[in-house]
């Protein structure tokens, strides 16, 4: 029996084009503003209605909603329809049992058994933190898992626990979006990378980026919103510059340009290649051009700074660097130089107070999911 979710219990606010001053991030169509705790309940109960274990549904829902809170809307609840579709088709194994298949002195590998990517990523970091606590450094990989969504959530959480974390992900060669530098058609996925370090008062920084100009999910979001892309973001199937997000997902498909394009795209291509090797070849998920399904590979490293230096000295040096960056001479028109991750945390505080703005077309999709799951929704 599927769970019944009464969205009519939730306080919803419609923000339309007449209130553009209240919606600085979206001026293209109506929005639904939902408080974070209420959106969390919606997502969690929809996942549970489709067979997810309650603890895993809660973990995934918290991850998605937190992505919206920090402004990474493309990695937030926008992925819920895709997850439900994968659960229905069996691509996400709701009964998965993650297994340790290699366990050495400083390295381990997990078989995710096609679980939620959030579950596998959380487990690998928990295991690595335990090992790094005693041996200084631990590295690990995961294969046979699904979408991990926002990498920064994991590395930030590790830094909160006092460790330095690095994380990279590929997709096992399933969804080519980036052409090799100088190539015409896509071969690589966006292959994101994240790193975070502990600081004196929470994480010192959190870098979270794709190795291309922008994430594919952000371009998909722009397509849904009817927005144009910035020049220099993609090329069409003929290799011509384009600002139409539809050109990336056409048949034949276009390509996202690697980080540094158009002048230094070889650098982004090099980073992309490194990540594909670590996640695909080392962790065993498969490299670009080899896969036929979304089989994300995870490669992660956890570093215990206490194994290398006195923690107080580390924190003093790290804080000194951050202070120097913030006080550095600024270009004209620049109010402040922000450390990576600061903008996300400021937005989190704002959206916790004021609610999360969900695009009205996406909200319709979520409503449709609810109806299809025998979930009660207001007319």
N, C-alpha and C positions, 0 to 999 in steps of 0.2 A: 504494500500500500504506500503510495507516494505521499510525502509530507505536504501539508497545506500551508501556504504562506500568505498571510493577509497583508498585502502591501497597503491597504487602506488604513492600517494602523499607523503608518509612518507619516511624518510631517514632510510633505513635498512642497516645493516652491517652484513656480515656473518663471523663468527669466527670459523674456523675449527681446526682440530687436528694439523695442522702445526703451529698454533699460540698459543700453550699451555701456553706460558709465558704471554699472554694477558688474559687468561681465567683460573685463578688459582682455581676457584671453580668447574670447569667442564672440565674434561679431557677425557671424554668417547665418545662424539660425537659432531656434529656441534651445534652451537648456533646461534640464531638470536638476535642481540643487537638492542633494540628499546628504544628511548628516552621516559622518563616517561610520558610527556604530550601527546605524540603520542599514546602510549599504552593506556593511559586513554581514549582517543577519541575512539579507536577501541573497547574497552570493553563497554564503555557507549553506543555507537551506536548499538552494537549487542544486548545489553539488551533492548534498546528502540525498536529495530526491532521486538523483541518478546513480546512486549506489556507492558514493564515496564514504569511507569510514568517517565517523564524526570528527576524530582528531585530525585526520588528513584534510577533510573539508575545511576545518577551522584554520589550519596552517596555510592552505592555498588561498582561502578567502582573505586572510590577514595580509598575505604577500601582495595580492592584487590590489586591495584597497590602499595599502601603504604606498604602492606605486602611484596611485592617483593622488594621494595626499602630498607626495613629494614632487608632483608635476609631471611624472612620467606616465601620462595618460595612455600612451600607446602600449604600455606594458602592464596596464591595470585591468579594470573590469571589462575593457574592450576585448580581452582574450577569453572571457567567459563563454560566449557562443561557440568558439572553436573548441574549448575544453569539453563542453557538453557533447558536441558532435563527435569528438574523439572517444569519449566515454561510451556513447551509443554504439560506435563502430568497433569498439574493442581496442582501439589504439592506445588508450589509457587503461591500464589494468588496475581496476579498483581493489583487487585482491592481491596485489603484488607483494612479494617477499624479497626485499633487497638483500643481497648476499655479498659477503666478502670473498672474492675469488683469488686475490693475491695479498699477502700480508708479510712484508719484509721489515727490516729494522727501521727504515725511514720512509717507506712507501707502501701504499695499499691501493687496490683496485676493487671497485664495487660493480656488480651486475645489478642494474636497477629493476630488472624484471618488468620493464615498461610501466613503471610507477609514474606518478606526478613528478615533474622535474623538481618542484619545490621540496618534495620529500627526500629525493636522492641528494640534492645539494645540501640540505640541512644535515643529513646523516653523515656525509663525507666530512663536513667541517667539524661536526661534533667529535668524530673519530680523530681527525688531524689535531685538534686542539688538545685532546687527551695525550697524544703522542708527543707533540711539540712541548708540552709542559714538562716532560721528563728528558727528552733528547734534543731539544733546541729547535729542530726543523723537521717538518713532516710534509710529504707531498702525496697526492692521491689523484686517482682518476675514476671516472664513472662512464659506463656505456650502457646501452639499452635503457634509456630514460627519455622522458618527454620534455616539453618546454620548461625551462627554468625561469623565464621572464627576466626581471630586473636583477642583474648581477650585484649592483651596489648594495642591495638589501642584505646580502650574505656577508660581504666583506665588512660592511659597516657594523653588523652585529658581532663579528669576530673582534674588530677593533674595540668595541665596547667592553669586551671581555679581557682586554689588555694585550692582544696579540696583533702582529702585522699579518695581513692576508692578501693574497693574490688569487685571482680566479679568471679563467678563460673558458669560452664555450664555442663549439661549432655545432653543426646540425647533421653530421654524418654524411654530408654531400647531398642532402635531400632537396634543398631549395636554393639553387644557384641564383645569386643576385648581383655579384660583382665580377666584372671581367678582369683577368690579369692585366697589369699595367701595359698598355699598348694593344690589348686584345679588344675584340669587337663584341663578343657575346659572353654572358655570365658563366662563371665556373664556381666561384667561392660564395659561401654565405657571408653574413656581416661580421661573424667571428668577433664578438665583443670581448672586452677586457676590463677588469676592475681591480682596484687596489685600495686598501685603507690601512691607516696606521693609528695606534693608540696615542692619545694626547693627555694633557694634564687634567682636562675636564671633558671626558668623552673622546670620541675619535678626532684625531688631528686633521684628517682630510679623508675624502672618499672620491677617487677617480672612477668614473663609470662611463665607458665610451665604446662605440663601435670602431672598427678599423676601416670604416668607409665614411663618407661625408655625413651620412645620417642613417639611422636604423630603417630597415625595410618596413617595420610596423608603423613607423612615423609617416612614411610615404603612403601606406595603406590608409592611415587615418586622414591624411590630407586629401586622398581620393574620395573618401566617404564624405568629407566636409566640403568638397567642391573647391578646394584651394589649389593654387599654383605653387610650384616649387621654386626655390631660389635658383638662379642660373648657376651652372657648375655642379649640380647635384646628381643628375642622371644623364645618360645618353639613350637614344632610342635603339631599335633593333638594327638600324643601319649605321649606328655609331655617331649619329648627329646629336648635338646638345639639345636638350628638351627641358621644358618646365612643366610638362603635363604628367602627373603621377600615373595616369593610365598607360603611358608608354612603357613603364617598368613592368606592368603585369599583362601586357598584350601578348599576342601570339603571332609571330615570335616575340620574345621578351626583350626589353631593354636591359640596361645595367646601371647600378649605382656606381659612382666613381669612388675610388679608394681615397682614404684620408690623405690630404695634402694636394689633391688634384685642384686645378689643372697643372700647377707648376711642379709639385713634388709628390705626385701620386705614387711614385716608386717606393716611398717610405711607408705609406699605408699598406701597399701591396706586400711589402716585406713583413710588416707586423701581422697581416692576415695570414701569410704563409707560415710564420712561426706558430701561431695559434692553431692552425689546421694540423700541423705536424704534432703538436702536443696533445690536442684533444682527439684527433683522428687516428694518428699512427701510434703514439705512446699509450694513450688511455684506451685505444682500441675501438672507438666508435665509428671509424671509417672516415676517410678523407674526402674532400670535395670531388665530385664527379663519380663517386662510387655507390651512393645510396639510392634507395627507392622509397624511403619513408623518413619522417622526421625522427631521427635517432640522435639526439643531442649528446655530444661528448663533453665531459667536464674535466678540466685539469685545475687543481687547486694546490696552493702552498700556504702553510701556516708557519710563521716565524715567532719564536719566543725571544724577545729582545734581551731578556735576562741572561740568555746563553751567550750573548755577544758582548754586552757592556752593562755597566751599572744602570739600573732603570732610571734613577734620578738624573744621571748624566744624559741619558738618551732623551728624556723628557725636556731637559734644559736646552739641549741642542735643537730638538724638534721645535720647541716653542720659540726659540730664538729665530729660526728660519721663518716661521709663520709671521712673527712680529715684523721681520724685515720686509716680507712681501707686502704686508698690509700698509706699511709706512713708506713704501717705495714711491719715487716721483711718478705722478700719473699723467697720462695723456690728457689733452684738453677735452673736456666733456665727460671724463670718467670720474664718477663720484667716489668709488672705492674699488680696490682690487680684492676680489673675493677668492677665498680658498675653495678648491673643488669640494662640493658637497654642502657648502654654506647656504647657497640659494635654495636647495632642496629642503633643508631644515627650516628655513624661514617660511617657505611656502607650506610646509607641514603644519606649523603653528597656525597659520592663517586659515587653512582649510579645515583644521580641527575645530576652530571657532565658528567659521561661516558656512561650512559644508563643502561638499565636492560637486563640481559642475560636471554633469554627464550629458554628452551630446544627445539631443532628442532622438535621432535615428538609432543610436545605440540603445537608448532606453526602450524604444519600441521593440528592439530585438530581445532585450531582457524580458519584457512583458510577454512576448510571444513564447519564449522559453518557459515562462511560468505557466502559461495557458496549456502548452503542450504537455507539461508535467502535472496537469491537474492542480495547479497552484492558483488560488483565487486572487484575482487582481481587480481593481476598480475599473469601471467602464470609462 
